[in-house]
Amino acid sequence: MPKTFLDRLCDSVLNPDILSKDENRDLIIRAIADTLAVAAAGFPEPVTRNVLKAYGGNGPVAWSGEPCESEEAAILVNGAAAHALDFDDVYLESMAHISTVLVPAVLRPSVNDPEAILEAFAAGLIAAKAVARRVGAGHYHKGFHGTATIGTFAAAAACGRLAGLTADEMANAFALAASMSAGLQVNFSTQTKPVHAGLAASAGYRAARLAKAGVTGSRDIFRERGYAALYGAGDGDDNPTDSAFELRPDMISVKLYPCCYASHRLVAIALDARSKIGASISDADTRYVMSVPASSISLLKHHRPQDSMQAKFSPTYPVAVALLRGTPTLADFADAAIADAQVASIIDRIEILEDDTQPSAGDIEFGTVTFTVMKEGHAPCVFTRSALPGSPLDPPAFAALREKFAGCLRIYNDTNRSSFPILERAGDLSLNRWLSN
């Protein structure tokens, strides 16, 4: 009798040789470093402070060293901090910011084995891709937030492996995860979005803990009337090929700008143009037309953002910053920066057009973006870009990542007058290459 999708999923995440390739280990270490760096900068953010206000206590500590009411609460806090700035990496294979879920789920005080942590991350990454393939991209396009939904399965796999679950227990953990998987895109541009990451990580932890204690669940969660049928749009793969269960950390995209990844091609092409034309590109006599594949930037709803949360989901604000000053930084997304009159003037001169000849169906990687710069007395300059910066097609430079990580850690250090406490474990996980001073 052929194995079911659930059987194959359990076998894959419990594979004893899950991390046999050194290159995969190195990429997972990079993902952990990225997550810790952006979490450091995220701890001073209002959303993280609010979550700590709700879940602070006298128990296990968050990565910041602040005590929480339980280990599960600390996981929730860490996840919210890691996603607070929308600067964490993206795993488009799973329609999710997956590291911001997995690292809080596995890097906690009760887990001291570095190899077990890396293997658990690998298990979660496999589960994320496999479940995403089974449910289909329509799941995201319906309005679910993959970080919250797919992420819950990923965290259950990671925590289940750490807990030493058997295959039967892991199946139960996935059944429990299916019942806790939740998160809607309508909460984007609010504090609920970063909380989604913490909720997914803590739900996966809870699912594994309940399964370890003997709680059972259905073996039909991916069959008729199951998760894919109810949460999907009919485009999932009922019987995916073995590639769905492969470990692919090389497909993780690292963010270079602290805003929604759907805007990154737009920012990058603006930077390409600025590099060619120079600082005069932002002059008052210059107008801009950005042509994008139809529906590829549907997440970017705020043409003239009113606050920092909206600015992260704007098709114009980060582009205007790039044209005026160069690479957008975290400082550009502080509330006080959003009202910059020079940036507002550039926004007024940006026209966004959707190219119906390139129907993306919501795929932010699809097709080609065209950027036209029109300056009085000069011929128009036209630029094109297909690859998302930081993706496997346009991978980030080591120096750029080191600069990003150092800037994030500096925010924590300057705010707290101390170094980020979790970095005391950096040497154990071979993170010093990325996070050392």
C-alpha positions in Angstrom: 0.0 0.0 0.0 1.6 3.3 -1.0 2.4 5.8 1.7 0.1 8.8 2.3 1.3 12.3 2.1 1.2 12.4 5.9 3.4 9.3 6.2 5.9 10.7 3.8 5.9 14.0 5.7 6.6 12.3 9.0 9.4 10.1 7.4 11.0 13.2 5.9 11.1 15.3 9.1 12.4 12.4 11.2 15.1 11.4 8.7 18.2 10.6 10.8 20.4 12.0 8.0 18.4 15.1 7.5 21.5 17.4 7.7 24.2 15.4 5.8 25.3 18.3 3.5 27.6 20.9 4.9 26.3 23.6 2.5 22.8 23.1 4.0 24.2 23.5 7.5 25.9 26.7 6.6 22.8 28.2 5.0 20.7 27.3 8.1 23.3 29.0 10.3 23.0 32.1 8.1 19.2 32.0 8.5 19.5 31.8 12.3 22.0 34.7 12.3 19.6 36.8 10.2 16.7 36.0 12.5 18.6 36.8 15.7 19.8 40.1 14.2 16.4 41.4 13.2 14.9 40.2 16.5 17.5 42.3 18.3 16.3 45.3 16.5 12.7 44.2 17.0 12.8 44.0 20.8 12.4 47.7 21.4 9.5 47.9 19.0 6.0 48.6 20.4 4.5 45.3 19.3 7.2 43.4 21.2 6.8 45.5 24.3 3.1 44.9 24.2 3.5 41.1 23.9 5.9 41.2 26.8 3.4 43.2 28.8 0.9 40.4 28.2 3.2 37.4 28.7 5.9 38.6 31.1 6.4 36.7 34.3 8.9 34.9 36.4 9.7 31.9 34.2 12.0 31.2 31.2 13.5 34.2 29.6 13.1 35.6 26.1 16.2 36.2 23.9 16.4 39.7 25.5 16.9 38.1 28.9 13.4 39.3 30.0 11.5 36.7 32.0 8.2 35.3 30.6 5.4 33.3 32.2 6.4 30.1 30.5 8.6 28.7 27.8 5.7 28.8 25.3 5.3 32.5 26.2 9.0 33.2 25.6 8.6 31.5 22.1 5.7 33.8 21.3 7.7 36.9 22.4 10.7 35.9 20.4 8.7 35.3 17.3 6.9 38.6 17.5 10.3 40.4 18.0 11.8 38.6 15.0 9.0 39.7 12.7 8.4 43.1 14.2 10.3 45.0 11.6 9.4 42.8 8.6 13.2 42.5 8.0 13.4 38.7 8.4 14.0 36.3 5.5 11.4 34.8 3.2 11.0 31.2 2.0 8.8 31.6 -1.0 8.7 27.8 -1.4 6.4 27.9 1.6 4.7 31.2 1.1 6.1 32.2 4.5 8.7 34.0 6.6 9.7 30.7 7.9 12.9 31.4 9.9 11.0 33.9 12.1 8.8 30.9 13.2 11.5 28.2 13.3 14.3 29.9 15.2 12.1 30.9 18.2 10.7 27.3 18.2 14.1 25.7 18.4 16.4 28.2 20.1 15.2 28.2 23.6 16.8 27.7 27.1 15.7 24.1 27.5 17.5 23.0 24.3 21.3 22.9 24.5 22.4 20.6 21.7 23.6 22.8 18.7 23.3 19.9 16.3 19.8 19.1 17.4 18.8 22.7 16.9 20.1 22.8 13.3 18.4 19.4 12.5 15.1 20.6 14.0 15.3 23.8 11.8 15.9 21.5 8.8 12.8 19.4 9.7 10.7 22.5 9.9 11.9 23.8 6.6 11.0 20.5 4.9 7.6 20.5 6.5 6.9 24.1 5.4 7.7 23.4 1.7 5.9 20.0 1.7 2.7 21.4 3.3 2.8 24.5 1.0 3.0 22.2 -2.0 0.1 20.1 -0.8 -2.2 23.0 -0.1 -1.2 25.1 -3.1 -0.4 28.7 -3.7 -4.1 29.5 -3.8 -4.0 29.3 0.0 -2.0 32.5 0.1 -4.0 34.2 -2.6 -7.2 33.5 -0.7 -5.9 35.8 2.0 -4.2 33.4 4.5 -0.8 34.5 5.9 1.5 31.6 5.2 3.8 32.5 8.1 1.0 31.9 10.5 -0.6 28.9 8.8 2.1 26.9 7.1 4.4 28.1 9.9 2.4 26.2 12.5 3.1 22.9 10.7 6.8 23.8 10.3 7.1 24.6 14.1 5.4 21.4 15.0 7.9 19.4 12.9 10.8 21.2 14.4 9.6 20.9 18.0 8.4 17.4 17.4 11.9 16.3 16.3 13.5 18.1 19.3 11.0 16.2 21.5 12.0 12.9 20.1 8.5 12.1 18.7 7.9 8.8 17.0 6.4 8.8 13.5 2.9 8.1 15.0 3.4 10.9 17.5 4.6 13.3 14.8 1.4 12.5 12.8 -0.6 13.5 15.8 1.4 16.7 16.2 0.6 17.6 12.6 -3.1 16.9 13.2 -3.0 19.2 16.2 -1.1 21.8 14.1 -3.8 21.6 11.5 -6.4 22.6 14.1 -4.3 25.6 15.3 -3.2 26.9 11.9 -4.6 30.4 11.5 -3.7 33.9 10.2 -5.2 36.4 7.8 -3.5 38.9 5.5 -6.1 41.6 6.4 -4.0 42.1 9.5 -1.0 43.2 7.5 0.1 46.8 8.4 -1.0 46.2 12.0 0.8 44.7 15.0 -1.1 41.5 14.6 1.1 40.6 11.6 4.3 40.1 13.6 2.4 38.4 16.4 1.4 35.8 13.8 5.0 34.5 13.7 5.1 34.1 17.5 1.6 32.5 17.5 2.7 29.9 14.9 6.0 29.1 16.7 4.2 28.7 20.0 1.4 26.7 18.5 3.9 24.2 16.9 5.6 23.9 20.3 2.2 23.2 21.9 1.3 20.6 19.2 4.5 18.7 19.8 4.1 18.8 23.5 0.5 17.5 23.4 1.5 14.8 21.0 4.3 13.7 23.3 1.9 13.5 26.1 -0.3 11.1 24.1 -3.0 13.3 22.5 -4.1 11.7 19.3 -5.3 13.2 16.0 -6.8 12.1 12.6 -4.6 10.6 9.9 -6.9 12.2 7.3 -5.9 15.8 7.8 -4.6 16.0 4.2 -7.5 14.0 2.7 -11.1 14.7 1.8 -12.5 17.5 4.0 -9.0 18.0 5.3 -6.6 21.0 5.4 -5.9 21.4 1.7 -9.6 21.0 0.8 -10.7 23.6 3.3 -7.8 26.1 3.3 -6.7 25.7 -0.3 -8.1 26.8 -3.7 -7.9 23.5 -5.5 -4.4 24.0 -6.9 -2.5 21.8 -4.4 -0.7 18.7 -5.3 -2.5 15.6 -3.9 0.6 13.4 -4.4 3.7 15.7 -4.7 6.9 14.3 -6.0 9.9 13.6 -3.8 11.2 17.2 -4.5 8.5 18.5 -2.2 10.2 16.8 0.8 13.8 17.9 -0.1 15.7 20.2 2.3 16.3 23.4 0.3 17.8 26.2 2.5 19.4 27.6 -0.6 15.9 28.8 -1.6 15.6 31.1 1.4 15.7 34.8 0.3 17.3 37.3 2.7 15.9 40.7 2.9 18.1 43.7 2.3 15.4 46.3 3.0 13.0 46.4 6.0 9.7 46.3 4.2 7.4 43.8 2.5 9.3 41.6 0.0 6.8 42.4 -2.7 8.3 45.9 -2.8 11.9 44.8 -3.1 12.1 44.5 -6.9 10.8 48.0 -7.1 13.3 49.3 -4.6 16.2 47.5 -6.3 15.3 48.9 -9.8 15.1 52.4 -8.3 18.6 51.8 -6.8 19.8 50.5 -10.2 18.5 53.7 -11.8 20.1 55.9 -9.1 23.4 54.2 -9.5 23.3 55.0 -13.3 21.9 58.5 -13.2 23.2 59.8 -9.9 21.6 61.8 -7.1 20.0 64.2 -9.6 17.4 61.4 -10.2 15.4 62.8 -7.3 15.3 66.4 -8.7 11.9 68.1 -8.8 11.7 68.1 -12.6 11.9 64.3 -12.7 8.9 61.9 -13.0 8.8 58.1 -12.8 6.7 55.3 -14.2 6.9 51.8 -12.6 5.3 49.1 -14.7 4.8 45.8 -12.8 3.3 42.4 -13.7 -0.4 42.5 -13.0 -1.3 41.6 -9.3 2.3 41.1 -8.4 2.2 43.9 -5.8 -1.3 43.4 -4.5 0.0 43.3 -1.0 1.3 46.9 -1.3 -1.9 48.8 -0.5 -0.6 52.2 0.8 0.4 54.6 -1.9 0.7 57.4 0.6 1.4 55.8 3.9 0.5 57.5 7.2 2.7 55.5 9.6 5.6 53.2 9.6 3.5 50.0 9.4 1.8 51.3 6.3 5.1 52.4 4.8 6.3 48.8 4.9 3.4 47.9 2.6 3.7 50.7 0.2 4.7 50.5 -3.5 5.9 54.1 -3.5 7.4 55.0 -0.1 10.5 52.8 -0.2 11.0 53.6 -3.9 11.0 57.3 -3.1 13.5 56.8 -0.3 15.7 54.8 -2.6 15.7 57.5 -5.2 16.4 60.3 -2.6 18.9 58.7 -0.3 19.9 55.2 -1.6 19.3 51.9 0.2 16.3 52.2 2.6 17.3 51.5 6.2 15.4 50.9 9.5 15.6 54.6 10.2 13.6 55.3 7.1 10.7 53.3 8.6 10.5 55.2 11.9 7.2 57.0 12.3 8.9 60.4 12.3 10.5 59.7 8.9 7.3 58.9 7.1 6.3 62.6 6.9 9.5 63.7 5.1 8.5 66.4 2.7 11.1 65.4 0.1 10.0 61.8 0.1 6.4 62.9 -0.2 7.3 65.1 -3.2 8.8 62.1 -5.0 5.8 59.9 -4.2 3.6 62.5 -5.9 5.7 62.0 -9.1 5.6 58.2 -9.1 3.1 56.4 -11.3 2.5 52.7 -10.8 1.1 50.8 -13.8 0.0 47.1 -13.8 1.0 45.3 -17.0 -1.9 43.0 -18.0 0.3 41.3 -20.5 2.1 39.8 -17.5 -0.6 38.2 -15.4 1.2 37.2 -12.2 -1.7 35.7 -10.3 -0.2 37.2 -7.2 3.3 35.8 -7.7 5.8 38.5 -6.5 8.6 36.8 -8.5 6.8 36.7 -11.8 7.8 38.5 -14.9 9.8 41.7 -15.3 9.5 45.2 -13.7 10.2 48.2 -15.9 11.1 51.6 -14.5 11.1 54.7 -16.7 12.8 57.9 -15.5 11.7 61.1 -17.4 13.6 64.3 -16.8 12.9 67.6 -18.6 15.2 68.1 -21.5 16.5 64.5 -21.5 15.5 61.3 -23.3 13.7 58.8 -21.0 15.9 56.3 -19.2 14.4 52.8 -19.0 15.5 50.1 -16.6 14.3 46.5 -16.2 14.6 43.9 -13.5 13.4 40.3 -13.0 15.2 39.0 -10.0 14.2 39.8 -6.4 17.3 41.1 -4.5 18.4 38.7 -1.8 16.9 35.7 -3.7 18.7 32.7 -5.1 18.7 34.6 -8.5 20.3 37.7 -7.0 22.0 36.4 -3.8 23.1 38.9 -1.1 26.8 39.7 -0.7 28.5 38.7 2.5 29.4 42.4 3.3 25.8 43.5 2.8 24.5 40.9 5.3 27.2 41.8 7.8 26.3 45.4 7.5 22.6 44.6 8.0 23.2 42.4 11.0 25.6 44.9 12.6 23.0 47.7 12.2 20.3 45.6 13.8 22.4 44.6 16.8 23.5 48.3 17.2 19.8 49.3 17.7 19.5 46.8 20.6 22.8 47.8 22.1 22.1 51.5 21.9 18.6 51.1 23.4 19.6 48.8 26.2 23.2 49.8 26.8 24.1 46.2 26.6 24.7 43.4 24.1 21.9 41.1 23.0 21.8 38.3 25.6 21.1 35.4 23.3 24.3 36.0 21.5 26.1 34.3 24.4 25.1 31.2 22.5 26.5 32.4 19.2 29.7 30.4 19.4 27.8 27.1 20.1 25.9 27.5 16.8 28.9 28.8 14.7 27.2 32.2 14.3 30.3 34.3 15.1 31.2 34.6 11.4 28.0 36.6 10.9 27.3 38.2 14.3 30.7 39.0 15.8 31.8 42.6 16.2 
